[in-house]
Amino acid sequence: MRYVVKMEIEATIEPTPQESADDEHDCLLEMDHTLERLEEEFGDDCESIVFERKQFDLCPECYRKFIKNPVGRVKMVPFGFSHN
């Protein structure tokens, strides 16, 4: 038996309160400008910065490890302070 983990990562841009209140704001034009700036800054890697899809095949042991800690955080070990 194996387990398939599928992940999709999307970049989103939150509108500022001023933009969301402006009904005359051209969202498509703003998005076009944003994508152009991303392409200028990151070049061909722009697509992987905006959207990425990954798929992993896990054995049962790796699946159990993944479920316990899906983002791979390093768990902090609590200090053993005395009760003085």
PyMOL Python script that loads the backbone (N, CA, C, O; Angstrom):
from pymol import cmd

cmd.read_pdbstr("""\
ATOM      1  N   MET A   1       0.855  -1.175   0.000  1.00  0.00           N
ATOM      2  CA  MET A   1       0.000   0.000   0.000  1.00  0.00           C
ATOM      3  C   MET A   1       0.900   1.237   0.000  1.00  0.00           C
ATOM      4  O   MET A   1       1.988   1.240   0.576  1.00  0.00           O
ATOM      5  N   ARG A   2       0.414   2.274  -0.658  1.00  0.00           N
ATOM      6  CA  ARG A   2       1.108   3.554  -0.673  1.00  0.00           C
ATOM      7  C   ARG A   2       0.079   4.662  -0.548  1.00  0.00           C
ATOM      8  O   ARG A   2      -1.120   4.440  -0.715  1.00  0.00           O
ATOM      9  N   TYR A   3       0.564   5.858  -0.251  1.00  0.00           N
ATOM     10  CA  TYR A   3      -0.301   7.014  -0.065  1.00  0.00           C
ATOM     11  C   TYR A   3       0.166   8.119  -1.004  1.00  0.00           C
ATOM     12  O   TYR A   3       1.365   8.359  -1.151  1.00  0.00           O
ATOM     13  N   VAL A   4      -0.786   8.784  -1.634  1.00  0.00           N
ATOM     14  CA  VAL A   4      -0.474   9.878  -2.548  1.00  0.00           C
ATOM     15  C   VAL A   4      -0.871  11.189  -1.876  1.00  0.00           C
ATOM     16  O   VAL A   4      -2.021  11.375  -1.477  1.00  0.00           O
ATOM     17  N   VAL A   5       0.094  12.087  -1.759  1.00  0.00           N
ATOM     18  CA  VAL A   5      -0.149  13.415  -1.189  1.00  0.00           C
ATOM     19  C   VAL A   5      -0.040  14.414  -2.330  1.00  0.00           C
ATOM     20  O   VAL A   5       0.981  14.470  -3.016  1.00  0.00           O
ATOM     21  N   LYS A   6      -1.096  15.209  -2.535  1.00  0.00           N
ATOM     22  CA  LYS A   6      -1.103  16.225  -3.587  1.00  0.00           C
ATOM     23  C   LYS A   6      -1.187  17.590  -2.923  1.00  0.00           C
ATOM     24  O   LYS A   6      -2.001  17.815  -2.027  1.00  0.00           O
ATOM     25  N   MET A   7      -0.328  18.500  -3.383  1.00  0.00           N
ATOM     26  CA  MET A   7      -0.305  19.853  -2.819  1.00  0.00           C
ATOM     27  C   MET A   7      -0.380  20.871  -3.938  1.00  0.00           C
ATOM     28  O   MET A   7       0.262  20.717  -4.977  1.00  0.00           O
ATOM     29  N   GLU A   8      -1.164  21.906  -3.720  1.00  0.00           N
ATOM     30  CA  GLU A   8      -1.228  23.041  -4.638  1.00  0.00           C
ATOM     31  C   GLU A   8      -0.920  24.300  -3.838  1.00  0.00           C
ATOM     32  O   GLU A   8      -1.479  24.524  -2.764  1.00  0.00           O
ATOM     33  N   ILE A   9      -0.029  25.109  -4.374  1.00  0.00           N
ATOM     34  CA  ILE A   9       0.392  26.329  -3.706  1.00  0.00           C
ATOM     35  C   ILE A   9       0.108  27.491  -4.646  1.00  0.00           C
ATOM     36  O   ILE A   9       0.603  27.518  -5.773  1.00  0.00           O
ATOM     37  N   GLU A  10      -0.688  28.452  -4.183  1.00  0.00           N
ATOM     38  CA  GLU A  10      -1.046  29.611  -5.000  1.00  0.00           C
ATOM     39  C   GLU A  10      -0.666  30.891  -4.279  1.00  0.00           C
ATOM     40  O   GLU A  10      -0.889  31.026  -3.076  1.00  0.00           O
ATOM     41  N   ALA A  11      -0.104  31.811  -5.003  1.00  0.00           N
ATOM     42  CA  ALA A  11       0.154  33.144  -4.461  1.00  0.00           C
ATOM     43  C   ALA A  11      -1.134  33.954  -4.597  1.00  0.00           C
ATOM     44  O   ALA A  11      -1.809  33.893  -5.624  1.00  0.00           O
ATOM     45  N   THR A  12      -1.460  34.699  -3.573  1.00  0.00           N
ATOM     46  CA  THR A  12      -2.630  35.576  -3.624  1.00  0.00           C
ATOM     47  C   THR A  12      -2.210  36.979  -3.209  1.00  0.00           C
ATOM     48  O   THR A  12      -1.251  37.163  -2.459  1.00  0.00           O
ATOM     49  N   ILE A  13      -2.931  37.938  -3.700  1.00  0.00           N
ATOM     50  CA  ILE A  13      -2.673  39.329  -3.364  1.00  0.00           C
ATOM     51  C   ILE A  13      -3.927  39.873  -2.696  1.00  0.00           C
ATOM     52  O   ILE A  13      -5.004  39.899  -3.292  1.00  0.00           O
ATOM     53  N   GLU A  14      -3.773  40.301  -1.461  1.00  0.00           N
ATOM     54  CA  GLU A  14      -4.896  40.848  -0.725  1.00  0.00           C
ATOM     55  C   GLU A  14      -5.063  42.321  -1.112  1.00  0.00           C
ATOM     56  O   GLU A  14      -4.094  43.079  -1.090  1.00  0.00           O
ATOM     57  N   PRO A  15      -6.274  42.724  -1.461  1.00  0.00           N
ATOM     58  CA  PRO A  15      -6.484  44.140  -1.783  1.00  0.00           C
ATOM     59  C   PRO A  15      -6.379  44.994  -0.521  1.00  0.00           C
ATOM     60  O   PRO A  15      -6.742  44.563   0.573  1.00  0.00           O
ATOM     61  N   THR A  16      -5.886  46.183  -0.697  1.00  0.00           N
ATOM     62  CA  THR A  16      -5.859  47.116   0.430  1.00  0.00           C
ATOM     63  C   THR A  16      -7.285  47.596   0.668  1.00  0.00           C
ATOM     64  O   THR A  16      -8.102  47.531  -0.251  1.00  0.00           O
ATOM     65  N   PRO A  17      -7.614  48.072   1.856  1.00  0.00           N
ATOM     66  CA  PRO A  17      -8.977  48.555   2.109  1.00  0.00           C
ATOM     67  C   PRO A  17      -9.403  49.645   1.118  1.00  0.00           C
ATOM     68  O   PRO A  17     -10.579  49.742   0.766  1.00  0.00           O
ATOM     69  N   GLN A  18      -8.458  50.452   0.677  1.00  0.00           N
ATOM     70  CA  GLN A  18      -8.756  51.511  -0.277  1.00  0.00           C
ATOM     71  C   GLN A  18      -9.171  50.911  -1.626  1.00  0.00           C
ATOM     72  O   GLN A  18     -10.111  51.393  -2.259  1.00  0.00           O
ATOM     73  N   GLU A  19      -8.465  49.853  -2.064  1.00  0.00           N
ATOM     74  CA  GLU A  19      -8.789  49.229  -3.348  1.00  0.00           C
ATOM     75  C   GLU A  19     -10.137  48.529  -3.310  1.00  0.00           C
ATOM     76  O   GLU A  19     -10.898  48.614  -4.274  1.00  0.00           O
ATOM     77  N   SER A  20     -10.452  47.834  -2.210  1.00  0.00           N
ATOM     78  CA  SER A  20     -11.706  47.100  -2.155  1.00  0.00           C
ATOM     79  C   SER A  20     -12.914  48.027  -2.087  1.00  0.00           C
ATOM     80  O   SER A  20     -14.012  47.633  -2.480  1.00  0.00           O
ATOM     81  N   ALA A  21     -12.734  49.236  -1.602  1.00  0.00           N
ATOM     82  CA  ALA A  21     -13.845  50.192  -1.523  1.00  0.00           C
ATOM     83  C   ALA A  21     -14.061  50.926  -2.839  1.00  0.00           C
ATOM     84  O   ALA A  21     -15.107  51.544  -3.036  1.00  0.00           O
ATOM     85  N   ASP A  22     -13.096  50.867  -3.733  1.00  0.00           N
ATOM     86  CA  ASP A  22     -13.157  51.607  -4.993  1.00  0.00           C
ATOM     87  C   ASP A  22     -13.837  50.756  -6.062  1.00  0.00           C
ATOM     88  O   ASP A  22     -13.233  49.814  -6.575  1.00  0.00           O
ATOM     89  N   ASP A  23     -15.090  51.077  -6.405  1.00  0.00           N
ATOM     90  CA  ASP A  23     -15.833  50.326  -7.409  1.00  0.00           C
ATOM     91  C   ASP A  23     -15.308  50.570  -8.817  1.00  0.00           C
ATOM     92  O   ASP A  23     -15.512  49.737  -9.700  1.00  0.00           O
ATOM     93  N   GLU A  24     -14.642  51.686  -9.044  1.00  0.00           N
ATOM     94  CA  GLU A  24     -14.132  52.028 -10.364  1.00  0.00           C
ATOM     95  C   GLU A  24     -12.755  51.408 -10.635  1.00  0.00           C
ATOM     96  O   GLU A  24     -12.203  51.573 -11.722  1.00  0.00           O
ATOM     97  N   HIS A  25     -12.214  50.711  -9.668  1.00  0.00           N
ATOM     98  CA  HIS A  25     -10.884  50.107  -9.780  1.00  0.00           C
ATOM     99  C   HIS A  25     -10.917  48.971 -10.806  1.00  0.00           C
ATOM    100  O   HIS A  25     -11.770  48.086 -10.723  1.00  0.00           O
ATOM    101  N   ASP A  26     -10.002  48.992 -11.763  1.00  0.00           N
ATOM    102  CA  ASP A  26      -9.924  47.960 -12.802  1.00  0.00           C
ATOM    103  C   ASP A  26      -9.042  46.816 -12.304  1.00  0.00           C
ATOM    104  O   ASP A  26      -7.816  46.892 -12.380  1.00  0.00           O
ATOM    105  N   CYS A  27      -9.665  45.772 -11.802  1.00  0.00           N
ATOM    106  CA  CYS A  27      -8.933  44.644 -11.213  1.00  0.00           C
ATOM    107  C   CYS A  27      -8.085  43.910 -12.251  1.00  0.00           C
ATOM    108  O   CYS A  27      -6.961  43.503 -11.958  1.00  0.00           O
ATOM    109  N   LEU A  28      -8.613  43.742 -13.450  1.00  0.00           N
ATOM    110  CA  LEU A  28      -7.860  43.036 -14.485  1.00  0.00           C
ATOM    111  C   LEU A  28      -6.605  43.802 -14.884  1.00  0.00           C
ATOM    112  O   LEU A  28      -5.546  43.209 -15.091  1.00  0.00           O
ATOM    113  N   LEU A  29      -6.728  45.105 -14.989  1.00  0.00           N
ATOM    114  CA  LEU A  29      -5.568  45.919 -15.326  1.00  0.00           C
ATOM    115  C   LEU A  29      -4.528  45.854 -14.211  1.00  0.00           C
ATOM    116  O   LEU A  29      -3.332  45.734 -14.475  1.00  0.00           O
ATOM    117  N   GLU A  30      -4.985  45.934 -12.980  1.00  0.00           N
ATOM    118  CA  GLU A  30      -4.072  45.844 -11.831  1.00  0.00           C
ATOM    119  C   GLU A  30      -3.371  44.484 -11.798  1.00  0.00           C
ATOM    120  O   GLU A  30      -2.174  44.415 -11.522  1.00  0.00           O
ATOM    121  N   MET A  31      -4.099  43.410 -12.076  1.00  0.00           N
ATOM    122  CA  MET A  31      -3.504  42.078 -12.100  1.00  0.00           C
ATOM    123  C   MET A  31      -2.465  41.970 -13.217  1.00  0.00           C
ATOM    124  O   MET A  31      -1.411  41.358 -13.039  1.00  0.00           O
ATOM    125  N   ASP A  32      -2.768  42.565 -14.358  1.00  0.00           N
ATOM    126  CA  ASP A  32      -1.819  42.560 -15.472  1.00  0.00           C
ATOM    127  C   ASP A  32      -0.527  43.273 -15.084  1.00  0.00           C
ATOM    128  O   ASP A  32       0.565  42.793 -15.390  1.00  0.00           O
ATOM    129  N   HIS A  33      -0.648  44.409 -14.414  1.00  0.00           N
ATOM    130  CA  HIS A  33       0.539  45.146 -13.948  1.00  0.00           C
ATOM    131  C   HIS A  33       1.335  44.324 -12.926  1.00  0.00           C
ATOM    132  O   HIS A  33       2.565  44.306 -12.955  1.00  0.00           O
ATOM    133  N   THR A  34       0.628  43.658 -12.041  1.00  0.00           N
ATOM    134  CA  THR A  34       1.292  42.835 -11.020  1.00  0.00           C
ATOM    135  C   THR A  34       2.053  41.692 -11.674  1.00  0.00           C
ATOM    136  O   THR A  34       3.199  41.427 -11.309  1.00  0.00           O
ATOM    137  N   LEU A  35       1.441  41.013 -12.631  1.00  0.00           N
ATOM    138  CA  LEU A  35       2.110  39.908 -13.327  1.00  0.00           C
ATOM    139  C   LEU A  35       3.325  40.400 -14.112  1.00  0.00           C
ATOM    140  O   LEU A  35       4.354  39.726 -14.158  1.00  0.00           O
ATOM    141  N   GLU A  36       3.203  41.568 -14.724  1.00  0.00           N
ATOM    142  CA  GLU A  36       4.352  42.141 -15.443  1.00  0.00           C
ATOM    143  C   GLU A  36       5.512  42.416 -14.489  1.00  0.00           C
ATOM    144  O   GLU A  36       6.665  42.136 -14.813  1.00  0.00           O
ATOM    145  N   ARG A  37       5.203  42.970 -13.301  1.00  0.00           N
ATOM    146  CA  ARG A  37       6.259  43.238 -12.312  1.00  0.00           C
ATOM    147  C   ARG A  37       6.916  41.936 -11.852  1.00  0.00           C
ATOM    148  O   ARG A  37       8.134  41.880 -11.683  1.00  0.00           O
ATOM    149  N   LEU A  38       6.107  40.888 -11.650  1.00  0.00           N
ATOM    150  CA  LEU A  38       6.658  39.591 -11.248  1.00  0.00           C
ATOM    151  C   LEU A  38       7.574  39.022 -12.329  1.00  0.00           C
ATOM    152  O   LEU A  38       8.650  38.504 -12.032  1.00  0.00           O
ATOM    153  N   GLU A  39       7.140  39.123 -13.583  1.00  0.00           N
ATOM    154  CA  GLU A  39       7.952  38.608 -14.687  1.00  0.00           C
ATOM    155  C   GLU A  39       9.271  39.380 -14.798  1.00  0.00           C
ATOM    156  O   GLU A  39      10.318  38.791 -15.067  1.00  0.00           O
ATOM    157  N   GLU A  40       9.215  40.696 -14.591  1.00  0.00           N
ATOM    158  CA  GLU A  40      10.444  41.503 -14.640  1.00  0.00           C
ATOM    159  C   GLU A  40      11.396  41.112 -13.514  1.00  0.00           C
ATOM    160  O   GLU A  40      12.608  41.032 -13.712  1.00  0.00           O
ATOM    161  N   GLU A  41      10.836  40.871 -12.335  1.00  0.00           N
ATOM    162  CA  GLU A  41      11.675  40.573 -11.175  1.00  0.00           C
ATOM    163  C   GLU A  41      12.193  39.137 -11.170  1.00  0.00           C
ATOM    164  O   GLU A  41      13.348  38.903 -10.814  1.00  0.00           O
ATOM    165  N   PHE A  42      11.352  38.168 -11.561  1.00  0.00           N
ATOM    166  CA  PHE A  42      11.727  36.769 -11.438  1.00  0.00           C
ATOM    167  C   PHE A  42      11.943  36.062 -12.773  1.00  0.00           C
ATOM    168  O   PHE A  42      12.400  34.919 -12.782  1.00  0.00           O
ATOM    169  N   GLY A  43      11.635  36.690 -13.879  1.00  0.00           N
ATOM    170  CA  GLY A  43      11.864  36.103 -15.202  1.00  0.00           C
ATOM    171  C   GLY A  43      11.039  34.850 -15.432  1.00  0.00           C
ATOM    172  O   GLY A  43       9.843  34.820 -15.139  1.00  0.00           O
ATOM    173  N   ASP A  44      11.689  33.808 -15.962  1.00  0.00           N
ATOM    174  CA  ASP A  44      10.986  32.558 -16.292  1.00  0.00           C
ATOM    175  C   ASP A  44      10.509  31.808 -15.059  1.00  0.00           C
ATOM    176  O   ASP A  44       9.624  30.960 -15.165  1.00  0.00           O
ATOM    177  N   ASP A  45      11.077  32.100 -13.883  1.00  0.00           N
ATOM    178  CA  ASP A  45      10.674  31.425 -12.652  1.00  0.00           C
ATOM    179  C   ASP A  45       9.371  31.994 -12.091  1.00  0.00           C
ATOM    180  O   ASP A  45       8.891  31.526 -11.059  1.00  0.00           O
ATOM    181  N   CYS A  46       8.807  32.974 -12.741  1.00  0.00           N
ATOM    182  CA  CYS A  46       7.606  33.650 -12.257  1.00  0.00           C
ATOM    183  C   CYS A  46       6.456  32.672 -12.041  1.00  0.00           C
ATOM    184  O   CYS A  46       5.741  32.772 -11.044  1.00  0.00           O
ATOM    185  N   GLU A  47       6.270  31.740 -12.951  1.00  0.00           N
ATOM    186  CA  GLU A  47       5.138  30.813 -12.851  1.00  0.00           C
ATOM    187  C   GLU A  47       5.227  29.967 -11.590  1.00  0.00           C
ATOM    188  O   GLU A  47       4.212  29.742 -10.932  1.00  0.00           O
ATOM    189  N   SER A  48       6.419  29.493 -11.237  1.00  0.00           N
ATOM    190  CA  SER A  48       6.564  28.663 -10.044  1.00  0.00           C
ATOM    191  C   SER A  48       6.357  29.480  -8.770  1.00  0.00           C
ATOM    192  O   SER A  48       6.058  28.911  -7.720  1.00  0.00           O
ATOM    193  N   ILE A  49       6.510  30.796  -8.844  1.00  0.00           N
ATOM    194  CA  ILE A  49       6.278  31.645  -7.689  1.00  0.00           C
ATOM    195  C   ILE A  49       4.785  31.886  -7.501  1.00  0.00           C
ATOM    196  O   ILE A  49       4.323  32.040  -6.370  1.00  0.00           O
ATOM    197  N   VAL A  50       4.028  31.922  -8.590  1.00  0.00           N
ATOM    198  CA  VAL A  50       2.593  32.196  -8.536  1.00  0.00           C
ATOM    199  C   VAL A  50       1.788  30.928  -8.280  1.00  0.00           C
ATOM    200  O   VAL A  50       0.810  30.971  -7.533  1.00  0.00           O
ATOM    201  N   PHE A  51       2.165  29.810  -8.873  1.00  0.00           N
ATOM    202  CA  PHE A  51       1.413  28.561  -8.707  1.00  0.00           C
ATOM    203  C   PHE A  51       2.354  27.381  -8.838  1.00  0.00           C
ATOM    204  O   PHE A  51       3.209  27.338  -9.722  1.00  0.00           O
ATOM    205  N   GLU A  52       2.180  26.439  -7.952  1.00  0.00           N
ATOM    206  CA  GLU A  52       2.993  25.232  -8.017  1.00  0.00           C
ATOM    207  C   GLU A  52       2.155  24.040  -7.558  1.00  0.00           C
ATOM    208  O   GLU A  52       1.387  24.146  -6.602  1.00  0.00           O
ATOM    209  N   ARG A  53       2.303  22.931  -8.226  1.00  0.00           N
ATOM    210  CA  ARG A  53       1.584  21.704  -7.878  1.00  0.00           C
ATOM    211  C   ARG A  53       2.625  20.611  -7.655  1.00  0.00           C
ATOM    212  O   ARG A  53       3.522  20.414  -8.475  1.00  0.00           O
ATOM    213  N   LYS A  54       2.492  19.908  -6.539  1.00  0.00           N
ATOM    214  CA  LYS A  54       3.415  18.829  -6.196  1.00  0.00           C
ATOM    215  C   LYS A  54       2.616  17.571  -5.883  1.00  0.00           C
ATOM    216  O   LYS A  54       1.474  17.636  -5.429  1.00  0.00           O
ATOM    217  N   GLN A  55       3.244  16.421  -6.138  1.00  0.00           N
ATOM    218  CA  GLN A  55       2.636  15.144  -5.780  1.00  0.00           C
ATOM    219  C   GLN A  55       3.732  14.242  -5.218  1.00  0.00           C
ATOM    220  O   GLN A  55       4.821  14.139  -5.783  1.00  0.00           O
ATOM    221  N   PHE A  56       3.424  13.589  -4.093  1.00  0.00           N
ATOM    222  CA  PHE A  56       4.376  12.716  -3.436  1.00  0.00           C
ATOM    223  C   PHE A  56       3.746  11.354  -3.182  1.00  0.00           C
ATOM    224  O   PHE A  56       2.589  11.278  -2.770  1.00  0.00           O
ATOM    225  N   ASP A  57       4.486  10.281  -3.419  1.00  0.00           N
ATOM    226  CA  ASP A  57       4.058   8.926  -3.085  1.00  0.00           C
ATOM    227  C   ASP A  57       4.766   8.537  -1.792  1.00  0.00           C
ATOM    228  O   ASP A  57       5.994   8.570  -1.707  1.00  0.00           O
ATOM    229  N   LEU A  58       3.978   8.169  -0.792  1.00  0.00           N
ATOM    230  CA  LEU A  58       4.550   7.853   0.511  1.00  0.00           C
ATOM    231  C   LEU A  58       4.294   6.393   0.874  1.00  0.00           C
ATOM    232  O   LEU A  58       3.221   5.850   0.614  1.00  0.00           O
ATOM    233  N   CYS A  59       5.298   5.775   1.477  1.00  0.00           N
ATOM    234  CA  CYS A  59       5.111   4.436   2.026  1.00  0.00           C
ATOM    235  C   CYS A  59       4.335   4.603   3.338  1.00  0.00           C
ATOM    236  O   CYS A  59       4.208   5.725   3.829  1.00  0.00           O
ATOM    237  N   PRO A  60       3.812   3.511   3.917  1.00  0.00           N
ATOM    238  CA  PRO A  60       3.039   3.642   5.164  1.00  0.00           C
ATOM    239  C   PRO A  60       3.806   4.316   6.302  1.00  0.00           C
ATOM    240  O   PRO A  60       3.223   5.106   7.044  1.00  0.00           O
ATOM    241  N   GLU A  61       5.096   4.023   6.455  1.00  0.00           N
ATOM    242  CA  GLU A  61       5.878   4.644   7.529  1.00  0.00           C
ATOM    243  C   GLU A  61       6.029   6.152   7.305  1.00  0.00           C
ATOM    244  O   GLU A  61       5.862   6.938   8.237  1.00  0.00           O
ATOM    245  N   CYS A  62       6.342   6.551   6.075  1.00  0.00           N
ATOM    246  CA  CYS A  62       6.465   7.980   5.759  1.00  0.00           C
ATOM    247  C   CYS A  62       5.121   8.686   5.895  1.00  0.00           C
ATOM    248  O   CYS A  62       5.068   9.838   6.327  1.00  0.00           O
ATOM    249  N   TYR A  63       4.037   8.008   5.533  1.00  0.00           N
ATOM    250  CA  TYR A  63       2.693   8.570   5.684  1.00  0.00           C
ATOM    251  C   TYR A  63       2.413   8.894   7.154  1.00  0.00           C
ATOM    252  O   TYR A  63       1.910   9.975   7.458  1.00  0.00           O
ATOM    253  N   ARG A  64       2.731   7.973   8.070  1.00  0.00           N
ATOM    254  CA  ARG A  64       2.499   8.213   9.496  1.00  0.00           C
ATOM    255  C   ARG A  64       3.315   9.409   9.986  1.00  0.00           C
ATOM    256  O   ARG A  64       2.822  10.215  10.775  1.00  0.00           O
ATOM    257  N   LYS A  65       4.554   9.526   9.523  1.00  0.00           N
ATOM    258  CA  LYS A  65       5.388  10.668   9.897  1.00  0.00           C
ATOM    259  C   LYS A  65       4.807  11.967   9.343  1.00  0.00           C
ATOM    260  O   LYS A  65       4.777  12.988  10.030  1.00  0.00           O
ATOM    261  N   PHE A  66       4.345  11.916   8.088  1.00  0.00           N
ATOM    262  CA  PHE A  66       3.776  13.104   7.444  1.00  0.00           C
ATOM    263  C   PHE A  66       2.518  13.576   8.176  1.00  0.00           C
ATOM    264  O   PHE A  66       2.354  14.772   8.414  1.00  0.00           O
ATOM    265  N   ILE A  67       1.638  12.651   8.533  1.00  0.00           N
ATOM    266  CA  ILE A  67       0.389  13.005   9.202  1.00  0.00           C
ATOM    267  C   ILE A  67       0.664  13.666  10.554  1.00  0.00           C
ATOM    268  O   ILE A  67      -0.050  14.589  10.944  1.00  0.00           O
ATOM    269  N   LYS A  68       1.677  13.210  11.262  1.00  0.00           N
ATOM    270  CA  LYS A  68       2.012  13.798  12.565  1.00  0.00           C
ATOM    271  C   LYS A  68       2.579  15.201  12.439  1.00  0.00           C
ATOM    272  O   LYS A  68       2.393  16.024  13.335  1.00  0.00           O
ATOM    273  N   ASN A  69       3.275  15.489  11.330  1.00  0.00           N
ATOM    274  CA  ASN A  69       3.952  16.772  11.171  1.00  0.00           C
ATOM    275  C   ASN A  69       3.982  17.147   9.685  1.00  0.00           C
ATOM    276  O   ASN A  69       5.043  17.081   9.064  1.00  0.00           O
ATOM    277  N   PRO A  70       2.835  17.541   9.098  1.00  0.00           N
ATOM    278  CA  PRO A  70       2.753  17.743   7.641  1.00  0.00           C
ATOM    279  C   PRO A  70       3.641  18.844   7.073  1.00  0.00           C
ATOM    280  O   PRO A  70       4.032  18.757   5.909  1.00  0.00           O
ATOM    281  N   VAL A  71       3.971  19.861   7.837  1.00  0.00           N
ATOM    282  CA  VAL A  71       4.808  20.930   7.293  1.00  0.00           C
ATOM    283  C   VAL A  71       6.264  20.807   7.723  1.00  0.00           C
ATOM    284  O   VAL A  71       7.076  21.680   7.416  1.00  0.00           O
ATOM    285  N   GLY A  72       6.601  19.738   8.427  1.00  0.00           N
ATOM    286  CA  GLY A  72       7.989  19.480   8.796  1.00  0.00           C
ATOM    287  C   GLY A  72       8.564  20.439   9.815  1.00  0.00           C
ATOM    288  O   GLY A  72       9.762  20.723   9.795  1.00  0.00           O
ATOM    289  N   ARG A  73       7.725  20.944  10.707  1.00  0.00           N
ATOM    290  CA  ARG A  73       8.200  21.855  11.742  1.00  0.00           C
ATOM    291  C   ARG A  73       9.116  21.137  12.712  1.00  0.00           C
ATOM    292  O   ARG A  73       8.907  19.971  13.046  1.00  0.00           O
ATOM    293  N   VAL A  74      10.117  21.842  13.150  1.00  0.00           N
ATOM    294  CA  VAL A  74      10.983  21.321  14.195  1.00  0.00           C
ATOM    295  C   VAL A  74      10.262  21.563  15.511  1.00  0.00           C
ATOM    296  O   VAL A  74       9.951  22.702  15.858  1.00  0.00           O
ATOM    297  N   LYS A  75       9.999  20.494  16.236  1.00  0.00           N
ATOM    298  CA  LYS A  75       9.255  20.629  17.485  1.00  0.00           C
ATOM    299  C   LYS A  75      10.184  21.096  18.589  1.00  0.00           C
ATOM    300  O   LYS A  75      11.289  20.582  18.761  1.00  0.00           O
ATOM    301  N   MET A  76       9.709  22.081  19.328  1.00  0.00           N
ATOM    302  CA  MET A  76      10.485  22.633  20.432  1.00  0.00           C
ATOM    303  C   MET A  76      10.399  21.679  21.622  1.00  0.00           C
ATOM    304  O   MET A  76       9.317  21.216  21.985  1.00  0.00           O
ATOM    305  N   VAL A  77      11.538  21.398  22.213  1.00  0.00           N
ATOM    306  CA  VAL A  77      11.575  20.567  23.409  1.00  0.00           C
ATOM    307  C   VAL A  77      11.404  21.493  24.607  1.00  0.00           C
ATOM    308  O   VAL A  77      12.174  22.439  24.772  1.00  0.00           O
ATOM    309  N   PRO A  78      10.395  21.228  25.453  1.00  0.00           N
ATOM    310  CA  PRO A  78      10.185  22.124  26.595  1.00  0.00           C
ATOM    311  C   PRO A  78      11.334  22.000  27.594  1.00  0.00           C
ATOM    312  O   PRO A  78      11.917  20.931  27.774  1.00  0.00           O
ATOM    313  N   PHE A  79      11.638  23.128  28.236  1.00  0.00           N
ATOM    314  CA  PHE A  79      12.672  23.138  29.267  1.00  0.00           C
ATOM    315  C   PHE A  79      12.127  22.475  30.521  1.00  0.00           C
ATOM    316  O   PHE A  79      10.949  22.631  30.840  1.00  0.00           O
ATOM    317  N   GLY A  80      12.951  21.752  31.221  1.00  0.00           N
ATOM    318  CA  GLY A  80      12.549  21.100  32.456  1.00  0.00           C
ATOM    319  C   GLY A  80      12.907  21.939  33.659  1.00  0.00           C
ATOM    320  O   GLY A  80      13.820  21.589  34.407  1.00  0.00           O
ATOM    321  N   PHE A  81      12.201  23.051  33.865  1.00  0.00           N
ATOM    322  CA  PHE A  81      12.478  23.914  35.010  1.00  0.00           C
ATOM    323  C   PHE A  81      11.986  23.242  36.297  1.00  0.00           C
ATOM    324  O   PHE A  81      10.961  22.561  36.306  1.00  0.00           O
ATOM    325  N   SER A  82      12.718  23.445  37.352  1.00  0.00           N
ATOM    326  CA  SER A  82      12.303  22.917  38.653  1.00  0.00           C
ATOM    327  C   SER A  82      11.196  23.805  39.227  1.00  0.00           C
ATOM    328  O   SER A  82      11.008  24.939  38.785  1.00  0.00           O
ATOM    329  N   HIS A  83      10.478  23.287  40.204  1.00  0.00           N
ATOM    330  CA  HIS A  83       9.356  24.023  40.817  1.00  0.00           C
ATOM    331  C   HIS A  83       9.803  24.749  42.075  1.00  0.00           C
ATOM    332  O   HIS A  83       9.033  24.797  43.035  1.00  0.00           O
ATOM    333  N   ASN A  84      10.982  25.306  42.124  1.00  0.00           N
ATOM    334  CA  ASN A  84      11.495  26.014  43.306  1.00  0.00           C
ATOM    335  C   ASN A  84      10.787  27.307  43.506  1.00  0.00           C
ATOM    336  O   ASN A  84      11.087  28.036  44.451  1.00  0.00           O
TER     337      ASN A  84
END
""", "prot")
cmd.dss("prot")
cmd.show_as("cartoon", "prot")
cmd.util.cbc("prot")
cmd.orient("prot")
